Amino acid sequence: MPRCCYAALEEFICIFGGPWLFGLLLSGLFILLYVVINVARMTFVGTGKLPESAPTQQRWQIGHSLPFLESLNEVRKSKLNPEAKENIATVAAFMVIAAAAPVAGAVPPPPKKTKTVTLAAASPLTATRRHLFLAAAASALPTAAASATAGRFTEIPGSGGVKALELREGSGDVPADGDQVAIHYYGRLAAKQGWRFDSTYDHKDATGDPIPFVFTVGSGKVIPGIEAAVKSMRVGGLRRVVIPPSQGYQNTSQEPIPPNFFDRQRLFTTILNPTRLANGEGSTLGIVIFDIELLSIRQHT
């Protein structure tokens, strides 16, 4: 290349090279950040599966059927009052989530490794719409699963509509107000077809063991639905609960709060979505499902 070309190239770089290279570098960083965020979301948020370390050692098959989704959308768009929407959406939610339990032997085997935890000191509905929705929800379930599991859900007395399915009966004490309890939980969003938003089985200590969630019964720090479920359990028990919006998350300070940023975003942008709340969908967005295992109690003295 002639010397004049080198000189022209050097002059061009001196004049335009700095801003051009800076812009190229900045664009590259934005592209890299976008890729990392999306990979993280697919890895940590969108699995919708029970971790291998969970006590059931099962991968739950959450309902993704089109009849259920179309019917839930129909309820969201309908002109039913909020109470009616909540009732019908809750029915569909616990029917679909119930199908996730193993048909043959709904009670899971006990965990292979148990770690000792020490605690420190209806409004009327039109028959046509109701039958259409419930029939569509039921069609999402295998017949055997529906008959084996759906009938086991019962409403916890005085819970405000929390429904429970016993997966394993406990044999220990029952907690009371003021007691500290340690639990493992696995939380899912009904409005996201059962996608996981948090699990204590994923919270590991330095030795790799899952860290339980500890709270004081009656403190008001956790969502009412979890308190109602735990207060009627015995130590060693495992149950699945469907929590209606009125007994679930009302704000971003109620526990349990996912420690992972993307999990928190998925939870709160679903339940507390301002646009969809303004559209009258609040009675269907806030339904959450928890599998809760009561590990231990430190009784209040």
N, C-alpha and C positions, 0 to 999 in steps of 0.2 A: 504494500500500500504506500503511495507517495507520502512524502513528509507533510504536504499541505493537507492531506486527508486526516493524518494523525492530529495535526494542529487544530483542524476544524472540530474533530471529535472531542479533543480535550476542552476546547472552548464551550462546546455544547454541554458537556458534563458539568463544567464549572457553573454555567448559567442555569441549566434545568435539572441537573442530576440530583441535587439535594432534595428538592420537593418531590421529584418523581420517585426516587428510591424510598423516601419516607412514606409516600402514599401506597406504594407497592407493599412495603412491609406491614403497614397498618391493615391493608386489605387481607393480607395473608393471616394476620393474627385473628381477625374477625372470622375468617373461614374456619380456622383451627378451633376457635372457641365454639362455633356453631356445631362442628362435628363432635367435639367432646361432650357438649351438653346433650345432644341427641343420643349418643351412645350411652351416656349415663342414665338417661330416662328409660331407654329400652332395657337396660340392665337391671336397674334398681326399682323401677316403678311399674312397668307394664307386664310383669310376669303373670300375676293373677294366680300363683300357685303356692301351695303350702310348702315351706322349706323342709328339706329332708330331716332336719333336727327336731321337728315338731313331734309331739308324743304319738300321734296317730301313724306316722311314717306313711302317710297317704298323700297323693297329689289330688286335691279336690278338683272336680270337673264342674266348674261354675256354668250356669245356664247362659248361653249366648243365642238362644233360638229367636228366629224372626217373629213368631207369633207373640212371644212375651214382649219384645221390644216395641212392636207395632201397637200392642195393647197399652203398654205403659205410656207411649207417646199420645195415644188417644185420650187417656185419662188426663195427662198434662194439659192438653189443648181443650178439654171439655169445659163446660160452664158449671160443673159441680162445685159446691162450696168447699172450702179448704178441708173441713173435717171429713167430708165424704171422700175426697181425694186421698187423704192420709189413710183412712180405713182400708180402702180398696187396694192402694199401693202396698200397704203393709202385708195384706193377705197374700198378694202375689209374690212379694219379696221373700217371705218365709217359706212359701211353697217351693220357689226356685232354689233357694239356698239349702232347703232340706234335702233336695235331690243330690247335693254334693256328698252327703254321708254315704258310706259304703252300704249297699243293699244287703249283702250277706254279712250280718253281724254289725249292727250300727255302732256298737260300743267298741272303741279302738283299744288295742292292746296297751298295757302300761308302758311308760318309757323305759328304754333299756338302761338308761343311766339317770338316777335321781340325785340331785344335789341338795344337801341340807342348807336351808336358808335361815340365817339368824337375823332377827330384826333388832335394830337399835331402838334404847329407850328412848151418735151415729144418726147421722141424719139419714132419712129415707132415700133410697136410690131407685131409679127406674129399673124394672126387672130386666129389660132388654140389655141395657148397658152393663149391668152387674153380671149377667149370665155370659155376655160376650167376653168380658174381660177375664172372668174366672175360668171360663172354658179355654181361652187362649193360653192363660198361665198354666193351666193343668196340662195342656197339650205339649208344653215344653218339658214335661217330666216323663220318664219311663213309667209305665203303669205300676211295675213292681216297686220302684222307688217311691212313688207317691203313696202307695198303700202302706209301705214299710216305715216311712219316716214322717210324712206330713201330719198324720194323726197324732204323733207324739208331742207336737208343740202344744204347750199350755201357757195361758197367761199367768204371770206371777201376781198373786193377790197384792193390791195396793201399789202396783208398780207404774201405773199410768199407761198400761198397754204393752209392756215388755213381754215378749213371748219366748219361752225357753224350751229347748230340746235337750234332754239328759243323754250325754254320750258315755259318761261313766259316773256311777254313784260313788260319792265319798263316804268315808267311815269315821272321819275325825269330828272335831268340834265345829259349831256354827258361830260365825263372828257376830258381834254386836257393836253398837255405836261406841266409838272410842277405841276399839281394837285396831291394831296395825295388822294389815294383811299383805301377803306377798302372792302375786298372781303372775301367770303367763297368759298372754292373750295374742290373738291373731285377728286383726280388724280388716273388714272389707266394706266396700261401698255398693249399696244396692243400685244406686243411680248409674254406676259404671259397670253393671252386670257382674258384680262380685269381685272387682279388682282389689287387690291388697293395697292398703295404705300404711299399714304398720304391723310389726310383729316383734314381740320381745324375744322370740327365738333367733332373731337376727341381731340382737344387741348382745355382743360378746364381751367378756372380761379378758384379762391378760392371758388366762389359761385356755380361752376358747369356749368356755361354758356360757350359756345364755344367761343374761342378767334379768331377774324378775322385776316387775313393776310393784313398788311398795307405796301404800297410801293408808290413811286413817279413815276408817268407816265413819260416816257422819260428818266429815270435815267440810263437805261441799266443794272440794277441789276437783273431783272427777265428775263426769257426766252422770246424771241420776240413773240412767239405765244400767250402768255397770254396778253402781252401789246396790240397786235393787236385786241384781242377779247374784252378787257376791253374798249379800246378807241372808240369802236363802240356800246357800251351798254349804257343804261339809268339806273339810280339808281332804284333799285327794280327789275331789270331784272334778269333772270336766263337763261343761255344758255349752251349747250354742244358743245365743240369744239374738233376737231380732228387735232392735231398739227403734221406736218411732221417733220422728223429729222432735216431738215435745219433750222426750226424755234423752235426747242426744245432745249434740254440740249446738250451743246457742251463741258462742263467741270463741275467739281464738285463744283464750286463756284457760279454758277448761281442759283438764287432763283426761286420758293420756294424750300427750302431744308427740307426734313423730319427731325423732331427732334429725332425720334426714330432710334436707330442704325440699327436695322434689316430692317426697311423701307428704310433707306439710302443704305444699302447693296443691297437690292433687286433692287432698282432703278439703281444704278451706275454699278452693276455687270451685269445688263441686257443691258443697253444702251451703256456703255463704255467697254464692254467685249472685251479684246484685241484679244483673239483667234478667236472669231466670226467676229470681225472687219477685221482681217487679211484674213478671208475666203470670204470677200466681202459681208457680211450680214449687214453692217452698215445702208443701206437704209431701212431695215425692222425692225431693233432693236429699233430705236429711236422714233417710233411713240408713242405719249402719248395722252390720252384723259382726258379732264378736264370738270367737271361741275362747272360753275362759277356763283356766285350770287354777284352782285354789291350792296353793302350795303349803302355806303355814299361817298361823295366827299368833300374834303377841297380844295377849289379853290385857285390857286396860285395868290398872289397879287403883 
